[in-house]
């Protein structure tokens, strides 16, 4: 039961979090083959990582001719009808952006997505604490329009004047499957951990190149550490064994309960909160142990 002991030590630290997470990944225009390849790689990395927390059916990707303003607005309108007040959305914008001093634009085929569009999209979603990460150039310019106490925002730049193509996106995508980003060693990557890793790597990049930094990542909002984006390790989203599939579903349900409890922490006394959290963590650990045993060909009912 070593896994149980480790998890018990983490009961006061943010734990694997995800309650009905919906993920939308938008790959914008690259402008040339080099950036097209970079953005495609980042999209795939983010998609693979997101599936470990949300499952394939709640991860949507848009790229190429599909990534139009019309399609994106229709997508978010439809998904807002499906989400509950407890659900959360994570939106990733991968690509180039521009700012003319008044309006930000994320570059996609046809009419671009603007900062006003992003504000409207987030405002249309049920619940709160939705997450948007914009890895584009000039992305910091959206903060004045989109920032809100009920949202978590990350931008690759601090304002609209930092207009160079950014390095931040590659490092943020990398963080979602990088053990070095998992500071508290709970086998998940939170928003805080992903941001800290990418911010550090950006600084190291410019230092190693002997150049002044042309981008300064920003983070806004609350609950960074209790919003997990990816699970590390040998994650399985499905199996040929129906018993494992059932247990995988159960583990995701328990993760959802844990996150819901974390977000409602102020509703309980400290003792009651810890008792409830400990019980959920123990049950999740037992389910994980059963998954491991079945995966190794061990009978979970054996003495």
N, C-alpha and C positions, 0 to 999 in steps of 0.2 A: 504493500500500500504506500510506496514511496511517493507516488503521484498525489495521493490524498494529503500526505504530510506537507508537501510543497504548497499545495493549494491552500491549506489551512493557514500557512504563514502569510498568505497574501490577502486575507480577508479584509484588511483595512486599506488595501491598495486597489486601484481600479482593475477590474477583472475583464475577461473576454466579454465584449459587449456587442450585442446586435439584436434589436427587436424589430423584426419585419423591415429590414433595411432594403430600400430600393436604390439602385445605382444606375445612373445615366452617364455614359462616356461619350464625349463629342470630340472627334478629331477634325480640326479645321484644315484649311488649305496650307500646304507646305511651301508652295511657290517654286520649288525645284526638287530634283530627285533626292538630294541629301536630306532635306528637311522632311520630305514625304516618308523616307525610310525611318528617320528618327521618330517622327510622330506615330507611325504605324507600330513601331516597337513599343513605345510607351503605352499606346492604347491596349496592346495585347498583354503587357505586363499588368496593367491596372485591371483589365478584365479578368485575367486568371486569378489575381489576388482577391478581387471582389467576390468571385464565386465561392471562395472558401468561407465567406461570412453571410452572403445573401442568397446563394444558390443561383443556378443558371437562369431560372425563370424570372428572377427579379433584377437581372443585369441586362441593360439595354445599351447598345453601341450604335453610333452614327458616324459615318465617314463617307468620303467621296460625294457622289451625287445625292446620297440619302441625307446628308447633313445640311439640309436647307432650313431656313428660318420657318417656313410653313410647316415642314415635317416636325421640327422640334417643338413649336408651339402646340401643335396638335397632340404630340406625344405627352407633353406635360399636362395638357388639359384633360386627356383621357386618364392618365395615371393619378391625377388628383382626385378623380371620382372613385378610384379603387382604394386609395389609402385611408387609413383610420387616423384618429387624433394621436394615437400612440406610435404610428409608423414614422420612419425617418427616411430622408432622401439624401444621397450623396451625388453631387454633380461634378464631373471632371471636364474641364475645358483644356484641350491640348492643341496648341497651334500658335498663330501669330495674332497680335492685336494692334490697334492703333488708337490714338487720342488726338483730337484736333483742338484741344483747349476747352471744349464744351461737352463733347460726346465721345464715349468709348465704343469701339466696335471690335467684335471678335470675327475674324475673317473666315467665312464659309462660302460655298457656292451661292451666287445670287445675292439678295439683300443680306447684310450682316446682322448678327445678333448684337444688340446694344446694351448698355448698362441699364437702361430703363426696362428693356425686355427681361433682363436677369432679375431685376427687382420685382417685376410683375410675376414672373415664374415662381420665385420663392414665396411671394405673398399669396399665391393661389393654392399652395400645398397645405393640407390639414396639419394641425399640430405645430410643433416648434423644434428648434435645435437642428434644423436641416443644415447640410454642409455643402459649400461650394469651394472648389479649388480652381483657380484660374492661373495657368502656368504661362500665359502669353506675355509678350512684350507690352509695356504700358498698362498692365493689368491692375496696378495699384490705383489707377484713376477710378475704378468702380467703387472704391470704398465709400466715397462721399454719398453715392446714390444707394448702394446696396446694403451698407452696414446697418445692423439692427441687433438689439440685445437678444433676440430670439434666434439668431443665426450664427453659424460658425463659418468664417470666411478666411481663405488663404489666397494671397496673391504673390506672384513671383517678383513684383517690383513694389516700391513704396509710393509711386505716383505715376502720372502719365508721361513724365519727362524721361523716364528710363525706357527707351524705345528700342534698344538692341534685342535681338533674338536671345532668349534666356537659356541658361543651363539648368535652372531650377526644376523644370519638368522632368528631365531625365533622372535626376537624383530622387525626386519625390516618387516616381514610379518604381525606381530601384528599391526604395526604402520598404515597400510593402511586402517584399520577400527576403529582406535582409535581416539576419539574426543580430547584427550589430546595432540595428535600430531598436531592438526590443530591450530597452533599458531595464525594465522591472522583471524581465525573464518570465513572463506569463504566457509566452507563445502566441501573443497577438500583437499587432501593431496599431496603436491608437493614433488619432490625429496629431496629438502632441508629439509623440515619438517620431512620426513620419516627418513632421515639420522640422523638428530639431535636427534630425539626421540630414535632411535635404539642405537646410540652412547652413549647417556645418560644412557639408561637402561643397556647397557653392563658394563659401569663404576660402576653403582649401584650394579650390580650383583656381581662383584668381590669384591667390598667393603663389601657387606653384608656377603660374604663367608669368608672374612678375608684372601683373596688370592691376590697375585700379578697378575695383568692382563696379560694374555697370548695372547691377541689380541688387536689391535689398528686400528679401522676402518679408511679408507681413502676415500676422495672424490676428484675428478679431473674434470675439464671442466668448462663450463659456463652455464648460464641460468637455474640453479638449481630450482629457485623459480617460473619460468614460465613454468615448465614442470610438469603437474599434473598427478598423477598415479591412484588416486581413488577419487570417490565422496562419501561423507558421507550422512547419512540420509536414508529415505525410498525410495531408488532408485528403479525404475521399468524399466526393459529392454524391456518389452512387456506387452500388456494388451488385454483383450477381446474386449475392446472398440476401434474401428478403429480411432476414433477422438483422443484418448489418444496416440495411436501408432504414429499417424501423428505428434502430438505435441512433442513426445519424439524424433522423428527423427529431427524435426526442432531445438530442443534444442541442440542436438549434432552438428548440422550444425553451429549453432551460436557459440558454444564453439570452433569449428574449426576456424571460422572467427576471434574470439577473439585472439586465439593463434597466428594465422598468422599475425595479426596486431601487437601483442607484439614483435614477432620476427623481424618485419620490422620497429620498432619504429624509427630508425635512418633516415628513409626515409621521415619523416614528421616533421613539426615544432611542438613544444610542445603543442601549442593551438590546432592545427589540430589533433594531436594524441589523446588528451583528448576528443575532440568533437566526433571523430569516436568511441573511446572506450566507451564513455558514451552512445552513441546511441545503440551500440551492447549490452551493459549490460542491458539497459532499456528493449530492445526487449526480451532478454533472461529471464529477470525477469517476464515480462508479460506472456511469454509462460509458465514458471514454475507456475505462479499463475493460469493460465487456466487449467493446468494439475491437480493442487491441487483441484480446484473447481469441475472438472469433476469426480475426484476420490472420492469426498465427495457427489456426486450426485447433484451438483448445476449446473444450466443452465448457461453457460458462456455468453449467449446472453441476460440474464435477466438484467433489469435495476438495 
